[in-house]
Amino acid sequence: MSETKPSPALTSPRARALALCGVLVAALFGVAAFVPLPYTLTFPGVTADTLGSYQDRQVLTITGAPVRSTQGQLRMVTISATNPGERTGLWRSLQAWFDPDEAVRPTDTVYPQGDPAKAEEVTAQQMTESQDAATAAALSYLQLSPAQVKVKIDLGDIGGPSAGQMLALGIVDKLAGDGKGGDLTGGLTVAGTGTIDDRGVIGPVGGVPLKTQAAARDGATVFLLPKDECADARVNTPAGLRLVPVGTLAESVSALEALRTGGTVPAC
């Protein structure tokens, strides 16, 4: 009986070295798939209509001036994240990288010092400051005195600064609408994001691609966003969602008026 001998090319020192390297690389990838990485997964979060209620509580309660009944919606949007103690391996991170409904962020940018309590404290403070700035900006725009008109804002446990623009628009709509007896929204479901200061300047917030997904999921057809975030917003923009960049509260109001009347609307 003849015996088949392995090819010299397969038994050479070079071939054995390559085979060993292949085994080591495979082992390293196998370990990497299960070793937790310092990253947190983020997802489209909840949205809340600033003209309505959230968790069975009115978002805006205004006293000291007549308040209008409104149609349409002005939705602020959020991002959700995995818990800081949740293991995020290589393969799960790669899956999120290619999923438009997920994003991967360094954990310490989501949870300062890896502490959920600290993160909650920081975002709660940011929300308080955002509410104060939104109220000041809206009343200034309407030329109303904050000594006379009082605004209470309740968004439950939602934190962070990114609801500022939509809160300010909600206050303007509740108090004045479009100034002609109609609504700012024209009956549409409008969502948006952006910080605001007491002068009405709207600033960037990050996470816009996930926020557009949340907005479209909850029925929005228009998305107001800071001008500087147009490039990010164009990533995986949901079908049927119109992106409208703005830089100030006055520009937001003007853009909504253009939408209602068929005028020129800013676009990304």
C-alpha positions, 0 to 999 in steps of 0.5 A: 500500500502506498503512503501519501506524504504531506507536501513539503510546503505544508511541513516547512518551518514557515508553514508551521509558523503561519499556522501557529500565528493563525491559531493565536490570532483566532484565539485573540479574536475569540477572547476579544469577543467576550472581553467588555470594552469601555463603551456604552450603547445608545439608542433612540429614546422617548419623546415628549410633546411640550404642548401636552403631558408626559407621564400623566403630568402637564409639561407646561403650566403657565400662570399670569397670562391667558393660555391658548388651546393648541393643535399639533405637537412640539416634541422634544427627543431623548437618547437612551443608554445601556447601564454602565455595568452592562458588558459591551463586547467587541462583536456587540459594539460592531453590530451597533456600529452598523445599526442606524438605531444604535451608536457606540460612545465612550462610557465616560462621556455618558456616565461621568467617572463611571457613576450613574448617580453622578450622571443623573445629578449632572443631567438634572442640573442641566435640565433645570438650567435649560428650563430657566433659559427656555422660559427667559428666552420665550418671555423675552421674545414675546416681550412679557415680564417674568415677574408677571408670567410664571412657567412651571415645567415638568418632564419627570426624570428626563435630564440634560440640556437638549430640550431647550429649543422645544420648551421655548417654542412650547411656551411661545405657542401656548401664549401667542401661537402664530400671533394671528390666532393660529398655532406655530405647528400648523397642526403638524407634529414637529420634533426638535433638539437644541440647547437654548440660552436666555437670549434665544441662541440655539446650540448643538447637543449631539446624538442627532442621528438617533434623535431623528429616528425617535422623532420619526418613530413618534410621528414627526414630519419636521425636525428642528435642529441646530445649524451646526448639526446638519451634517450629523442629521443627514446620516440615516435620516428617516424617510419623510422627516424634513430637517430644518436648521435654525440658530435662534428662537426667532429663526425657529418661529420664522421657519415654522411660519414658512412651513405653514404658509409655503414660504422658503424653509431652511434645509440641511 
